Amino acid sequence: MKAAVLRQVNTPLTIEEVSVSKPKSHEVLIRTAACGVCHSDLHYIEGKYSGPMPMILGHESAGVVEQVGSEVTYVKPGDHVITCLSVFCGHCEYCTTGRPFSCENPEVERAEGEEARLSDANSAITQWFSLGSFAEQMLVHEHALVKIRKDMPLDRAALIGCGVTTGFGAVINTADIEVGSTVAVIGCGGVGLSCINGAAIAGAGRIIAVDIKGSKLNLAKHFGATDVV
C-alpha cells in the first residue's frame, strides 16, 4: 500500500510503498476512506512530541473493514468503522472496572520479536497511537474501532475519532455541564464547535461562542450557540 511516512522531524512526509502484514487473531485490516489532520500530527512533524521513526501519523479516521482475524467478532468485512485513540484489551483491571481509557496491556500491540504490522524493506514502521491513518490501509487491534451505520458519510465520521470526542467529552465528562447552565467556549475550531454541540445536547441554557472569525461564529450558531462574541 501507499502511505505518508515521517522519517525525520521537520521534514516533509514522503509517499512510500509500505508492506502490510496479515491480521492476527484479534486484528482488523481496514481500507482507509478518510482521515483528518490533527494538530497533534503537526507536533510530531515539528519535533514537539517524539516517537520511534519511521512513523505513519494520522488517527482521526474512518474506513471499511477488509479482513478480520480468526477471533474477531465485533466487526466483519464490509462494515464501516471509525478509529479510536484509546485502544483497550477488554479484560485487565482497568477495563473491567469501567476505565478502558487507562488500559496499558501490551497485548493490544504485537510482541517484540513478532512480525511488525507495517514495514518497509529495511525496518518496522511505527503506527502513531497504534493506528497510522495516513495510509491506504490500517491494520489495528479490534478494540481500536467503533462500528458505525453505513449511511453516515465517512469523511464526516472520521472527525469523531479525535476532535469531536475531545470537545464533547470535555463538556460531558470533565465540566459535567448541568441543564440550564451558562457555558462559554473560547475558540470555535473543530474541538470548540464540538464543545458547543455537547453543551447544547447537555441542555445548557446559554452557550456563548467566542472567536475572532465571523465565519466560525456563524458555524457556532448552527452547532447550538445562543450568543456569539
ZIJOLIN-V441674 format. One record per residue. N is the residue number from 0. RES is the residue in three letters. SS is DSSP state (helix for helix, strand for strand, loop for the rest). Layout:
N/RES/SS
N/RES/SS
This chain:
0/MET/loop
1/LYS/strand
2/ALA/strand
3/ALA/strand
4/VAL/strand
5/LEU/strand
6/ARG/loop
7/GLN/loop
8/VAL/loop
9/ASN/loop
10/THR/loop
11/PRO/loop
12/LEU/loop
13/THR/strand
14/ILE/strand
15/GLU/strand
16/GLU/strand
17/VAL/loop
18/SER/strand
19/VAL/strand
20/SER/loop
21/LYS/loop
22/PRO/loop
23/LYS/loop
24/SER/loop
25/HIS/loop
26/GLU/strand
27/VAL/strand
28/LEU/strand
29/ILE/strand
30/ARG/strand
31/THR/strand
32/ALA/strand
33/ALA/strand
34/CYS/strand
35/GLY/strand
36/VAL/loop
37/CYS/loop
38/HIS/helix
39/SER/helix
40/ASP/helix
41/LEU/helix
42/HIS/helix
43/TYR/helix
44/ILE/helix
45/GLU/helix
46/GLY/loop
47/LYS/loop
48/TYR/loop
49/SER/loop
50/GLY/loop
51/PRO/loop
52/MET/loop
53/PRO/loop
54/MET/strand
55/ILE/strand
56/LEU/loop
57/GLY/loop
58/HIS/loop
59/GLU/strand
60/SER/strand
61/ALA/strand
62/GLY/strand
63/VAL/strand
64/VAL/strand
65/GLU/strand
66/GLN/strand
67/VAL/strand
68/GLY/loop
69/SER/loop
70/GLU/loop
71/VAL/loop
72/THR/loop
73/TYR/loop
74/VAL/loop
75/LYS/loop
76/PRO/loop
77/GLY/loop
78/ASP/loop
79/HIS/strand
80/VAL/strand
81/ILE/strand
82/THR/strand
83/CYS/loop
84/LEU/loop
85/SER/loop
86/VAL/loop
87/PHE/loop
88/CYS/loop
89/GLY/loop
90/HIS/loop
91/CYS/loop
92/GLU/helix
93/TYR/helix
94/CYS/helix
95/THR/helix
96/THR/loop
97/GLY/loop
98/ARG/loop
99/PRO/helix
100/PHE/helix
101/SER/helix
102/CYS/loop
103/GLU/loop
104/ASN/loop
105/PRO/helix
106/GLU/helix
107/VAL/helix
108/GLU/loop
109/ARG/loop
110/ALA/loop
111/GLU/loop
112/GLY/loop
113/GLU/loop
114/GLU/loop
115/ALA/loop
116/ARG/loop
117/LEU/strand
118/SER/strand
119/ASP/loop
120/ALA/loop
121/ASN/loop
122/SER/loop
123/ALA/strand
124/ILE/loop
125/THR/strand
126/GLN/strand
127/TRP/helix
128/PHE/helix
129/SER/helix
130/LEU/loop
131/GLY/loop
132/SER/loop
133/PHE/loop
134/ALA/strand
135/GLU/loop
136/GLN/strand
137/MET/strand
138/LEU/strand
139/VAL/strand
140/HIS/strand
141/GLU/helix
142/HIS/helix
143/ALA/helix
144/LEU/strand
145/VAL/strand
146/LYS/strand
147/ILE/strand
148/ARG/loop
149/LYS/loop
150/ASP/loop
151/MET/loop
152/PRO/loop
153/LEU/helix
154/ASP/helix
155/ARG/helix
156/ALA/helix
157/ALA/helix
158/LEU/helix
159/ILE/helix
160/GLY/helix
161/CYS/loop
162/GLY/helix
163/VAL/helix
164/THR/helix
165/THR/helix
166/GLY/helix
167/PHE/helix
168/GLY/helix
169/ALA/helix
170/VAL/helix
171/ILE/helix
172/ASN/helix
173/THR/helix
174/ALA/helix
175/ASP/loop
176/ILE/loop
177/GLU/loop
178/VAL/loop
179/GLY/loop
180/SER/loop
181/THR/strand
182/VAL/strand
183/ALA/strand
184/VAL/strand
185/ILE/strand
186/GLY/loop
187/CYS/loop
188/GLY/loop
189/GLY/helix
190/VAL/helix
191/GLY/helix
192/LEU/helix
193/SER/helix
194/CYS/helix
195/ILE/helix
196/ASN/helix
197/GLY/helix
198/ALA/helix
199/ALA/helix
200/ILE/helix
201/ALA/helix
202/GLY/loop
203/ALA/loop
204/GLY/loop
205/ARG/strand
206/ILE/strand
207/ILE/strand
208/ALA/strand
209/VAL/strand
210/ASP/loop
211/ILE/loop
212/LYS/loop
213/GLY/helix
214/SER/helix
215/LYS/helix
216/LEU/helix
217/ASN/helix
218/LEU/helix
219/ALA/helix
220/LYS/helix
221/HIS/helix
222/PHE/helix
223/GLY/loop
224/ALA/loop
225/THR/loop
226/ASP/strand
227/VAL/strand
228/VAL/loop
